[in-house]
Amino acid sequence: MDALFEIKLDIAGRGTRASGRTLYEELKAAITDGRLHPGTQLPATRASADYFAVSRNTAVQAYHRLLNEGLLVSRQGSGTFVADAPPISRGKRPATVPATSHPALNPFWLREDVTSAMGFWRDTPDTTAASAPSLDFRPALIDPRLFPFDIFRRVMSGQLRGLEKRPARYKSPQGNQGNYQLREAITRHIALMRAVVCGADDILVTSGAQQAFDLLARVLVTPGQTVVAVEDPGYPPMRVAFAAAGATLVPVPVDDEGLMVDRLPTNAGVICLCPSHQFPLGVSMSPRRRQALLDFARQHGAVIVEDDYDGEFRHEGSPLEVLRKPEHADTVFYVGTFSKCMLPSLRLGYLVAPAWAMPTLVAAKNCMDWHCPTPIQLGVARFIDEGHLAAHVRRMRQRYRERREALVSMLAGLVPKLTPLPSAYGMHMSATVAEDIDAEAVAELLQRQRIRLHTLSRYYHGSVDRHGFVFGFGAAEPEQILGVGEALAEALSASRHR
């Protein structure tokens, strides 16, 4: 098979001896300045007249010189390729301007609070060693080893075969709210798991929860005017989306009953929260506070963004009602995702929105990407309809419950240095530290032992009013969790404030 070769070469003296020299020089320059990348296949010499307008013998001589210099390699039966590690000498390039000073960049995205918020999951450089961590306690991680890839592969194959028989279309044939089969499947899934009552027309399929936040920020925020109340501590990427849209953010504290409604600003137009499993504290909003929040929204004309990111995983107590009940459907935007109950790499989420907002949300979605990948939507719809997602959630509830019990047991041996916060849902639990312990120093000590653990302080937008840790148990086995107790105890003892 002939190689693809789209690099323009200036071959001087075509049909003369100079053509061989200039072909060699032009190819060498293209390799050393990076236009021809390592592994690129060069045209066969028999096609040299078509590609280079030189004879085959001329091309053979040029290739031979480059082979001798180590710039090319010949693979019998395959052809001639640029060497994997040729000597690179980049040509002259325009002087670069530091990212922090280039006038073309929006300064918002250069702010330290924004870059740190969007990279909240990243660790400091000394924790990114080549060797894998002995234990990863970071939140929002799942255990992909437990996902039924064989079933999902079969389901996806069937949907891809079905696409072969359909006429090619640029945009989704079923509307830009998302594939209708998937939206129907989502209504059944969230009705079963979270008692959310809605129809397919109430749902917008998104590229994960993050796109849902971005879409909501685009349509709900008037730059310089809209006030958005956010939980503090809270999920950093959510608040960045609203800040980028020009909202004024007001951090609102969270206690053991959830968001402190009496601390909401009266001019708040949007209120963002995780009521069932607050991120990162893990507490659930009390019924009293839930009703107070809904009353506040009605009284002040505000809307609520309910992030239910891991609500499928309940470990104890009775099911908690979502804020988005039928009588509040015109006030609450409900955001869900398949990242926790399936796979983060699917990049698939959904937004249950009031009817008055859907046309504008669809227009904003069209502006971004028209629609999410149709094959993935079809595959997830069938995965839900055949009962595989419900079965997977049941299995993972048991697995996560076992890991949570191991974490509770491990933390119990560290009281009073650590005080676990109540948490009935999800894949992480938080704990506060005694006043004489430096949580940041503890995390640094554990990182040196290849144990990744996030402190609560990295999730605050305003002043930090409590210190501690977020223990994600999604990616750790029970025996691993129990086994880290001694290392954690030693780090706590060694990290007291002096």
Helices and strands as residue ranges (DSSP letters): H 18-32, G 45-47, H 48-52, H 56-68, E 72-75, E 79-82, G 107-110, H 112-118, G 125-127, E 135-136, G 144-146, H 149-163, H 180-194, G 200-202, E 203-206, H 208-220, E 227-232, H 236-244, E 248-255, E 258-259, G 261-263, E 268-273, H 287-300, E 303-307, G 326-328, E 332-337, G 344-346, E 349-352, H 358-368, H 374-385, H 388-412, E 418-420, E 428-433, H 439-448, E 451-452, E 454-455, G 456-459, E 468-472, H 478-483, H 485-494
